[in-house]
Amino acid sequence: MQVPVDRAEKVSEESLRPNNLEEFIGQAQIKEQLSLILDSAMLRKGVPDHILFSGPPGLGKTTLAQIVANTTGVPIKITSGPALTHAGDLASILSALTEGEVLFIDEIHRMSKPAQEMLYIGMEDFRVDIVVGKGVGASSIALPLPHFTLIGATTRQGLLPGPLLDRFGWVGQMDFYEPADLAKIVLRSSKILGINVEHDAAEEIGKRSRSTARIANRILKRVRDWAEVHGNGNVDLRAAKSALELYGIDNFGLDALDRRIVDLLVNRFNGGPVGISTLAASLGEEPDTIESGVEPFLVRMGLISRTPSGRVITDLGLKYWREKHD
């Protein structure tokens, strides 16, 4: 059912999320493997193994966690690693879970060490050990937990400690999307938002969306804005290109921050190598923002490279820079 264009802004981002694996576009191998895990658990009338989704932001890790809960017909509780600063924070969440419930922890690598150590036991033995009292009179009480499925999401799998990583029954390594899949995502989202998007316009948006589903949906809304203000509301190729040019997204999908990184490597650092902290300070950004949110796409495009000494511009990156400055 299409939503009228004048109500499109009222449609939340949540409504764009697929509800099942059949609606989820792209990530074919991830979907096939996850479907097998869920089907097997339901045949056994058991609880699926703990799952870890790893990959850059915006690829659908949270969406897949919600699909797991939808498919198995259980509630989902959502939290994040930075929110779990103390073991007690995690203990209160774990003790409130119901049988079979899904616990989703986003950015799980940013959990505090005490919370991680408590999670080891909770994942493996389905219990938490609570210390009562202090000093020599302290005692430990083992609190049993219902069987649950932990789903973790991380953009930095290498930061997860080995004991935690080993307790996941399956790790889904999510990859960037192909432009054709992104065009399909744009067309699907346009129907939900009530936007008329021509196929070649969807392809153009998909090509410039940094291979990321979340960015494709974000760009779609901004192109919609341009089409409503400067046209009749229909998104054709002209509207897509004009809006993308206005927002500084070039033919490769690079935005202003991407181009600043390339420009800094060429001009200020003579091609590199340069450390991530120095690069981030020069940009006025956090190192984690560059390392997890920007750099993976530039590396995938072959414009920069990671080396033991730091980041360097590649021949392709230098060619891109020269074309932009001719």
C-alpha positions as CSV (number, residue, x, y, z in Angstrom):
1,M,0.0,0.0,0.0
2,Q,1.4,3.4,-1.0
3,V,1.5,6.3,1.4
4,P,0.5,9.7,0.0
5,V,3.4,11.9,-0.7
6,D,2.2,14.6,1.7
7,R,2.4,12.0,4.5
8,A,5.8,10.7,3.5
9,E,7.7,12.6,6.3
10,K,5.5,10.9,8.9
11,V,6.7,7.5,7.8
12,S,9.4,6.5,10.2
13,E,12.8,5.0,9.3
14,E,11.6,1.9,11.1
15,S,8.9,1.3,8.4
16,L,11.5,0.9,5.7
17,R,13.0,-2.1,7.5
18,P,12.1,-5.5,6.0
19,N,10.2,-7.8,8.2
20,N,11.5,-11.1,7.0
21,L,14.4,-12.5,5.0
22,E,12.3,-12.6,1.8
23,E,11.9,-8.9,1.9
24,F,15.6,-8.2,2.7
25,I,17.5,-7.3,-0.5
26,G,21.1,-8.2,-0.9
27,Q,23.5,-10.1,1.3
28,A,22.5,-13.4,-0.4
29,Q,25.0,-15.6,1.4
30,I,24.2,-14.1,4.9
31,K,20.5,-14.7,4.3
32,E,21.0,-18.3,3.2
33,Q,23.2,-19.2,6.2
34,L,20.9,-17.3,8.6
35,S,17.8,-19.0,7.2
36,L,19.4,-22.4,7.8
37,I,20.2,-21.6,11.4
38,L,16.6,-20.3,12.1
39,D,14.9,-23.1,10.3
40,S,17.0,-25.7,12.1
41,A,16.2,-24.1,15.5
42,M,12.5,-24.0,14.9
43,L,12.5,-27.7,13.7
44,R,14.1,-28.6,17.0
45,K,11.8,-26.3,18.9
46,G,14.9,-24.8,20.4
47,V,16.6,-21.4,20.7
48,P,19.0,-20.3,17.8
49,D,22.7,-20.1,18.6
50,H,24.2,-16.7,19.5
51,I,24.9,-14.6,16.4
52,L,27.4,-11.9,15.6
53,F,26.9,-9.6,12.6
54,S,30.1,-7.8,11.6
55,G,30.6,-5.1,9.0
56,P,30.6,-1.3,8.3
57,P,27.6,0.8,9.5
58,G,24.4,0.9,7.5
59,L,24.4,-2.6,6.0
60,G,21.4,-4.0,7.9
61,K,22.8,-5.6,11.1
62,T,20.0,-4.2,13.3
63,T,17.4,-5.1,10.7
64,L,18.6,-8.7,10.6
65,A,18.4,-8.9,14.3
66,Q,14.8,-7.8,14.2
67,I,14.1,-10.3,11.5
68,V,15.5,-13.1,13.7
69,A,13.0,-12.2,16.4
70,N,10.2,-11.9,13.9
71,T,11.0,-15.2,12.3
72,T,11.1,-17.1,15.6
73,G,8.1,-15.2,17.0
74,V,9.9,-13.9,20.2
75,P,10.4,-10.5,21.7
76,I,13.6,-8.5,21.2
77,K,15.4,-6.3,23.7
78,I,17.8,-3.8,22.2
79,T,20.7,-2.1,23.9
80,S,24.2,-0.9,23.0
81,G,27.7,-1.6,24.1
82,P,28.5,1.9,25.3
83,A,25.4,1.8,27.6
84,L,26.7,-1.3,29.4
85,T,29.4,0.4,31.5
86,H,29.0,-1.8,34.6
87,A,28.4,-5.5,35.1
88,G,25.3,-4.6,37.0
89,D,23.8,-2.9,33.9
90,L,24.1,-6.2,32.0
91,A,22.9,-8.3,34.9
92,S,19.6,-6.4,35.2
93,I,19.0,-6.8,31.5
94,L,19.8,-10.5,31.4
95,S,17.7,-11.3,34.5
96,A,14.7,-9.7,32.9
97,L,14.8,-11.8,29.7
98,T,12.1,-14.4,29.0
99,E,12.6,-17.8,27.5
100,G,13.8,-17.7,23.9
101,E,14.0,-13.9,23.8
102,V,16.5,-12.1,21.6
103,L,19.0,-9.7,23.2
104,F,20.5,-7.4,20.6
105,I,23.7,-5.5,21.6
106,D,24.8,-2.9,19.0
107,E,28.5,-1.9,19.0
108,I,29.2,-4.9,21.3
109,H,32.9,-4.3,21.1
110,R,32.4,-1.1,23.1
111,M,31.1,-2.9,26.2
112,S,33.1,-2.5,29.4
113,K,35.4,-5.4,30.4
114,P,33.4,-6.3,33.6
115,A,30.2,-6.5,31.5
116,Q,32.0,-8.6,28.8
117,E,33.2,-11.1,31.5
118,M,29.7,-11.5,32.9
119,L,28.4,-12.0,29.4
120,Y,30.8,-15.0,28.9
121,I,29.0,-17.0,31.6
122,G,25.5,-15.8,30.5
123,M,26.1,-16.9,26.9
124,E,27.6,-20.3,27.7
125,D,26.0,-21.4,31.0
126,F,22.9,-19.2,31.0
127,R,23.5,-17.8,34.5
128,V,24.9,-14.7,36.1
129,D,26.9,-14.7,39.3
130,I,25.9,-11.9,41.6
131,V,28.2,-10.9,44.5
132,V,26.4,-10.1,47.7
133,G,28.1,-8.2,50.5
134,K,31.7,-6.8,50.6
135,G,35.1,-7.9,51.9
136,V,35.5,-11.3,53.7
137,G,31.7,-11.6,54.1
138,A,31.0,-11.4,50.4
139,S,29.3,-14.4,48.8
140,S,28.4,-15.2,45.2
141,I,24.9,-16.2,44.2
142,A,24.4,-18.0,40.8
143,L,21.2,-16.7,39.2
144,P,19.9,-19.0,36.4
145,L,18.8,-17.4,33.2
146,P,16.3,-18.5,30.6
147,H,17.7,-19.7,27.3
148,F,18.1,-16.7,25.0
149,T,19.7,-15.7,21.8
150,L,22.3,-13.0,22.0
151,I,22.8,-11.1,18.7
152,G,25.8,-8.8,18.6
153,A,26.6,-6.2,16.0
154,T,30.1,-4.7,15.5
155,T,31.9,-2.5,13.1
156,R,35.2,-3.5,14.6
157,Q,35.3,-7.3,15.0
158,G,39.1,-7.2,15.8
159,L,38.4,-5.4,19.0
160,L,36.3,-8.2,20.4
161,P,38.2,-10.4,22.9
162,G,38.7,-14.0,21.9
163,P,36.7,-15.5,24.7
164,L,33.6,-13.5,23.7
165,L,34.0,-14.1,20.0
166,D,34.4,-17.8,20.5
167,R,31.0,-18.0,22.2
168,F,29.1,-17.0,19.1
169,G,27.7,-19.9,17.2
170,W,27.9,-18.1,13.9
171,V,29.5,-14.9,12.6
172,G,27.9,-13.2,9.7
173,Q,30.5,-11.0,7.8
174,M,28.3,-8.4,6.0
175,D,29.7,-6.9,2.8
176,F,29.0,-3.7,0.9
177,Y,26.0,-3.8,-1.5
178,E,26.2,-3.9,-5.3
179,P,24.6,-0.9,-7.1
180,A,21.9,-3.2,-8.6
181,D,20.8,-4.3,-5.1
182,L,20.8,-0.7,-3.9
183,A,18.6,0.3,-6.8
184,K,16.1,-2.4,-5.8
185,I,16.2,-1.1,-2.2
186,V,15.5,2.5,-3.5
187,L,12.5,1.2,-5.5
188,R,11.2,-0.7,-2.5
189,S,11.6,2.2,-0.1
190,S,10.0,4.6,-2.7
191,K,6.8,2.5,-2.7
192,I,6.6,2.6,1.1
193,L,7.2,6.4,1.1
194,G,4.8,7.0,-1.7
195,I,7.4,8.4,-4.1
196,N,7.3,7.8,-7.8
197,V,10.9,6.9,-8.8
198,E,11.9,6.0,-12.3
199,H,14.2,3.0,-12.8
200,D,17.1,4.9,-14.2
201,A,16.9,7.4,-11.3
202,A,16.9,4.5,-8.8
203,E,20.0,3.2,-10.5
204,E,21.7,6.6,-10.3
205,I,21.0,6.8,-6.6
206,G,22.2,3.2,-6.0
207,K,25.4,3.9,-7.9
208,R,26.2,6.9,-5.6
209,S,25.1,5.4,-2.3
210,R,28.6,4.3,-1.1
211,S,27.5,0.7,-1.4
212,T,25.4,1.2,1.8
213,A,21.7,0.6,2.1
214,R,21.1,3.2,4.9
215,I,22.7,5.9,2.7
216,A,20.6,4.9,-0.3
217,N,17.4,5.5,1.7
218,R,18.8,8.8,3.1
219,I,19.7,10.0,-0.4
220,L,16.2,8.9,-1.7
221,K,14.6,11.3,0.8
222,R,16.8,14.2,-0.2
223,V,16.2,13.6,-3.9
224,R,12.5,13.5,-3.1
225,D,12.8,16.9,-1.5
226,W,14.4,18.3,-4.7
227,A,11.8,16.8,-6.9
228,E,8.9,18.3,-4.8
229,V,10.5,21.8,-4.7
230,H,11.8,22.0,-8.3
231,G,9.5,19.6,-10.1
232,N,6.2,17.8,-9.9
233,G,7.4,15.3,-7.2
234,N,8.3,12.5,-9.6
235,V,11.9,11.4,-9.3
236,D,13.5,11.1,-12.8
237,L,17.1,10.9,-13.8
238,R,17.4,14.7,-14.0
239,A,16.0,15.2,-10.5
240,A,18.3,12.6,-9.1
241,K,21.4,14.0,-10.7
242,S,20.5,17.6,-9.8
243,A,19.9,16.7,-6.1
244,L,23.1,14.6,-5.8
245,E,25.1,17.5,-7.3
246,L,23.5,19.9,-4.8
247,Y,24.5,17.7,-1.9
248,G,28.0,17.2,-3.2
249,I,27.8,13.5,-3.9
250,D,29.9,12.8,-7.0
251,N,29.7,10.0,-9.6
252,F,31.8,7.7,-7.3
253,G,29.5,8.3,-4.3
254,L,32.2,10.4,-2.5
255,D,30.9,13.3,-0.4
256,A,32.8,16.3,1.0
257,L,34.4,14.4,3.9
258,D,35.7,11.7,1.5
259,R,37.2,14.3,-0.8
260,R,38.8,16.1,2.1
261,I,40.6,12.9,3.2
262,V,41.9,12.3,-0.4
263,D,42.9,16.0,-0.6
264,L,44.7,15.9,2.7
265,L,46.7,12.8,1.8
266,V,47.8,14.3,-1.5
267,N,48.5,17.9,-0.4
268,R,49.3,18.0,3.3
269,F,50.9,14.6,3.8
270,N,52.5,14.1,0.3
271,G,50.6,10.9,-0.3
272,G,51.2,9.4,3.2
273,P,51.7,7.4,5.2
274,V,49.8,9.1,8.0
275,G,48.3,7.7,11.2
276,I,44.6,7.6,11.7
277,S,44.7,9.9,14.7
278,T,46.7,12.6,12.8
279,L,44.3,12.3,9.9
280,A,41.3,12.6,12.1
281,A,42.7,15.6,14.0
282,S,43.4,17.4,10.7
283,L,39.8,16.8,9.7
284,G,38.3,17.7,13.1
285,E,36.7,14.3,13.4
286,E,36.9,11.4,15.8
287,P,39.3,8.6,14.7
288,D,36.5,6.0,15.1
289,T,34.3,8.0,12.7
290,I,37.0,7.9,10.0
291,E,38.1,4.3,10.7
292,S,34.6,2.7,10.8
293,G,32.4,5.0,8.8
294,V,34.5,6.6,6.0
295,E,37.7,4.7,5.5
296,P,36.2,1.2,4.6
297,F,34.5,2.7,1.5
298,L,37.6,4.6,0.3
299,V,39.7,1.4,0.7
300,R,37.1,-0.7,-1.2
301,M,37.1,1.9,-4.0
302,G,40.9,1.6,-4.1
303,L,41.5,5.3,-3.5
304,I,43.5,4.9,-0.2
305,S,45.3,2.0,1.3
306,R,46.1,0.9,4.9
307,T,49.7,0.1,5.6
308,P,51.6,-0.7,8.8
309,S,52.9,2.8,8.8
310,G,49.6,4.5,8.2
311,R,47.2,5.5,5.4
312,V,48.5,6.2,1.9
313,I,47.0,7.5,-1.3
314,T,46.9,4.9,-4.1
315,D,47.6,5.5,-7.8
316,L,43.9,5.4,-8.4
317,G,43.3,7.9,-5.6
318,L,45.9,10.2,-7.1
319,K,44.2,9.9,-10.5
320,Y,40.8,10.7,-8.9
321,W,42.3,13.8,-7.2
322,R,43.9,15.1,-10.4
323,E,40.6,14.7,-12.4
324,K,38.8,16.7,-9.7
325,H,41.4,19.5,-9.9
326,D,41.9,19.7,-13.6
